[in-house]
Amino acid sequence: MYLKYVSLAMTNRIAIIGAGPAGIYASLLLSEFNGQVFLFDQNKDVGEKLKTTGGGRMNVTNKKFSAKEFSSQSSNLLKRLFKNPHFENRHLIFKVLGIEYQWEKNRALLLSQNAPLEVARLKEKVVTQKNLKLCLEHKALDIEKLESGLFKITFETPQGEKTELFDKVILSGGGMFRMRDLGDTDKIYQLPLALGHSITEVQPSLSPLIFTDKVLRELKGVSFEGILTDTQNKKTVTDDMVITHFGLSGPAVLDFSAFRESESIELCFTAQLKENELRDKINANRQGAIRLRALLREHFTKNLSDFFLQQADLSIETVIADLPKTKLHKLIQTIFHYPITQVQSKNYPSSWTTKGGVKLEEINTATLESKLAPGVHFAGEIMDTNGLCGGYNISFAAISAQIVADSILNS
Ligand SMILES: Cc1cc2nc3c(=O)[nH]c(=O)nc-3n(C[C@H](O)[C@H](O)[C@H](O)COP(=O)(O)OP(=O)(O)OC[C@H]3O[C@@H](n4cnc5c(N)ncnc54)[C@H](O)[C@@H]3O)c2cc1C
């Protein structure tokens, strides 16, 4: 038995579990690895989630890129992780991987604007890489570190269960909320758990918000650049949003879901106009015959202007000169501090990512190697790191893959 393990160890076998972006990038970045790399996925194809990203407008990265745009329960370790120069030099990783993009304001969009095509391009690279073997329809069920130091992984395949031995393992199975047809949410963290790792509380993230406020939902389809504030932790997000038949969606809302702690939030319907500015404008027109609605229409759509008037119990005919102070107060409150209660994140399958995952305290932030099971590395969303909308998560998949590849190639 001992001899068998030795001979297998000499072949230098790496198992990468999960062929999403993190797993694919890691396998490609290991092209110089002197041994055999096996890339496993439970699906019939690679990158099923990646194919759906961005509805064809996949964001690859962002000019603004720091730990502030990420959340983790171990925020200090996240900051330490961000000290790695690969975060700053991520464009070099994209170059090696052949990922082409163009800038649109702060965001870098995939040049082809076709995520399935990008997955096909990456797959072509994977199947032609000499030291790489792609094993689809291989679902990793369990992992065990043997006394020899090798890892025994059990797979479920269409032909039945099988076990294989590896010298090193990269766990890149993504997060819990990842795909439309996911039926195994409770099993997703089985492998890190089997190695003794802990999983922080996981929640759907980058998800639309649902709430019961029927009055606001009447405005479905109305979009604007606004500000959302969590009444508990006071975190705010400013960006575009849209009112839907169930609540709120859009970039601001998805980002906000990553930070939200409270069920009570505050909505400001404008990011441009300040509260005092509107108050001053109204007061400056106290003498004339100008209607309040006309002034509101300078800044808001017809639907929103009428909604604000209705909420303040004012008619659309109201002349500013006749506006009572109490109603002005109510109007300002509605526009700048509209309270929404009983807010929840829309769950899977609407969420884009998972908040939470393998605890960073148990991972060496310089190498992304497990502190509990040396020889095992982590890449991508499986860890307790979650980026905002706008290219952060794809970038994180690439950067973490590069850190892991460096660590393995240098060891
Ligand atoms: C609609 C949508 C749009 C998005 N848009 C963007 C965007 O524009 N920019 C951006 O940066 N991010 C975006 N994201 C987020 C991004 O897609 C994810 O953060 C990213 O895919 C995570 O990569 P990953 O490789 O870590 O995990 P995943 O992509 O989830 O891949 C994990 C893989 O592991 C496999 N796997 C899991 N368990 C096992 C097992 N036990 N055995 C074998 N295989 C297993 C899964 O089948 C899967 O293929 C979007 C997400 C969605 C849903």
The ligand as an SDF file (V2000), in Angstrom:
LIG
                    3D

 53 58  0  0  0  0  0  0  0  0999 V2000
  -26.6620   36.5420  -13.2590 C   0  0  0  0  0  0  0  0  0  0  0  0
  -25.2700   36.7470  -12.7300 C   0  0  0  0  0  0  0  0  0  0  0  0
  -24.4970   37.7760  -13.2230 C   0  0  0  0  0  0  0  0  0  0  0  0
  -23.2110   37.9800  -12.7210 C   0  0  0  0  0  0  0  0  0  0  0  0
  -22.4540   38.9710  -13.2630 N   0  0  0  0  0  0  0  0  0  0  0  0
  -21.1980   39.1520  -12.8440 C   0  0  0  0  0  0  0  0  0  0  0  0
  -20.3660   40.1210  -13.4550 C   0  0  0  0  0  0  0  0  0  0  0  0
  -20.7490   40.7670  -14.4390 O   0  0  0  0  0  0  0  0  0  0  0  0
  -19.1060   40.2950  -12.9530 N   0  0  0  0  0  0  0  0  0  0  0  0
  -18.6380   39.5800  -11.8820 C   0  0  0  0  0  0  0  0  0  0  0  0
  -17.5110   39.8110  -11.4390 O   0  0  0  0  0  0  0  0  0  0  0  0
  -19.4040   38.6160  -11.2880 N   0  0  0  0  0  0  0  0  0  0  0  0
  -20.6610   38.3810  -11.7510 C   0  0  0  0  0  0  0  0  0  0  0  0
  -21.4230   37.4070  -11.1760 N   0  0  0  0  0  0  0  0  0  0  0  0
  -20.8400   36.5990  -10.0760 C   0  0  0  0  0  0  0  0  0  0  0  0
  -19.8660   35.5430  -10.6260 C   0  0  0  0  0  0  0  0  0  0  0  0
  -20.5020   34.8040  -11.6480 O   0  0  0  0  0  0  0  0  0  0  0  0
  -19.4240   34.5730   -9.5300 C   0  0  0  0  0  0  0  0  0  0  0  0
  -18.9030   35.3050   -8.4680 O   0  0  0  0  0  0  0  0  0  0  0  0
  -18.3630   33.6170  -10.0600 C   0  0  0  0  0  0  0  0  0  0  0  0
  -18.9300   32.7650  -11.0250 O   0  0  0  0  0  0  0  0  0  0  0  0
  -17.7760   32.7590   -8.9390 C   0  0  0  0  0  0  0  0  0  0  0  0
  -16.8340   31.9120   -9.5050 O   0  0  0  0  0  0  0  0  0  0  0  0
  -16.4060   30.5440   -8.7940 P   0  0  0  0  0  0  0  0  0  0  0  0
  -15.5800   29.8140   -9.7870 O   0  0  0  0  0  0  0  0  0  0  0  0
  -15.8420   30.8290   -7.4770 O   0  0  0  0  0  0  0  0  0  0  0  0
  -17.7780   29.7560   -8.5510 O   0  0  0  0  0  0  0  0  0  0  0  0
  -18.8620   29.2040   -9.5960 P   0  0  0  0  0  0  0  0  0  0  0  0
  -18.9130   30.0210  -10.8180 O   0  0  0  0  0  0  0  0  0  0  0  0
  -20.0990   29.0060   -8.8110 O   0  0  0  0  0  0  0  0  0  0  0  0
  -18.2700   27.7870   -9.9990 O   0  0  0  0  0  0  0  0  0  0  0  0
  -18.2240   26.7200   -9.0780 C   0  0  0  0  0  0  0  0  0  0  0  0
  -18.2420   25.4390   -9.8780 C   0  0  0  0  0  0  0  0  0  0  0  0
  -18.0160   24.3660   -8.9730 O   0  0  0  0  0  0  0  0  0  0  0  0
  -18.8410   23.2780   -9.3390 C   0  0  0  0  0  0  0  0  0  0  0  0
  -19.0110   22.4560   -8.1370 N   0  0  0  0  0  0  0  0  0  0  0  0
  -19.5460   22.8190   -6.9580 C   0  0  0  0  0  0  0  0  0  0  0  0
  -19.5170   21.8020   -6.0980 N   0  0  0  0  0  0  0  0  0  0  0  0
  -18.9390   20.7720   -6.7450 C   0  0  0  0  0  0  0  0  0  0  0  0
  -18.6290   19.4230   -6.3630 C   0  0  0  0  0  0  0  0  0  0  0  0
  -18.8870   18.9560   -5.1470 N   0  0  0  0  0  0  0  0  0  0  0  0
  -18.0490   18.6280   -7.2800 N   0  0  0  0  0  0  0  0  0  0  0  0
  -17.7720   19.0810   -8.5250 C   0  0  0  0  0  0  0  0  0  0  0  0
  -18.0470   20.3200   -8.9360 N   0  0  0  0  0  0  0  0  0  0  0  0
  -18.6200   21.1650   -8.0440 C   0  0  0  0  0  0  0  0  0  0  0  0
  -20.1220   23.9490   -9.8110 C   0  0  0  0  0  0  0  0  0  0  0  0
  -20.8530   23.0860  -10.6590 O   0  0  0  0  0  0  0  0  0  0  0  0
  -19.5770   25.1560  -10.5480 C   0  0  0  0  0  0  0  0  0  0  0  0
  -19.3600   24.9280  -11.9090 O   0  0  0  0  0  0  0  0  0  0  0  0
  -22.7040   37.1580  -11.6820 C   0  0  0  0  0  0  0  0  0  0  0  0
  -23.4790   36.1100  -11.2010 C   0  0  0  0  0  0  0  0  0  0  0  0
  -24.7440   35.8940  -11.7230 C   0  0  0  0  0  0  0  0  0  0  0  0
  -25.5530   34.7440  -11.2060 C   0  0  0  0  0  0  0  0  0  0  0  0
  1  2  1  0
  2  3  1  0
  2 52  2  0
  3  4  2  0
  4  5  1  0
  4 50  1  0
  5  6  2  0
  6  7  1  0
  6 13  1  0
  7  8  2  0
  7  9  1  0
  9 10  1  0
 10 11  2  0
 10 12  1  0
 12 13  2  0
 13 14  1  0
 14 15  1  0
 14 50  1  0
 15 16  1  0
 16 17  1  0
 16 18  1  0
 18 19  1  0
 18 20  1  0
 20 21  1  0
 20 22  1  0
 22 23  1  0
 23 24  1  0
 24 25  2  0
 24 26  1  0
 24 27  1  0
 27 28  1  0
 28 29  2  0
 28 30  1  0
 28 31  1  0
 31 32  1  0
 32 33  1  0
 33 34  1  0
 33 48  1  0
 34 35  1  0
 35 36  1  0
 35 46  1  0
 36 37  1  0
 36 45  1  0
 37 38  2  0
 38 39  1  0
 39 40  1  0
 39 45  2  0
 40 41  1  0
 40 42  2  0
 42 43  1  0
 43 44  2  0
 44 45  1  0
 46 47  1  0
 46 48  1  0
 48 49  1  0
 50 51  2  0
 51 52  1  0
 52 53  1  0
M  END
$$$$
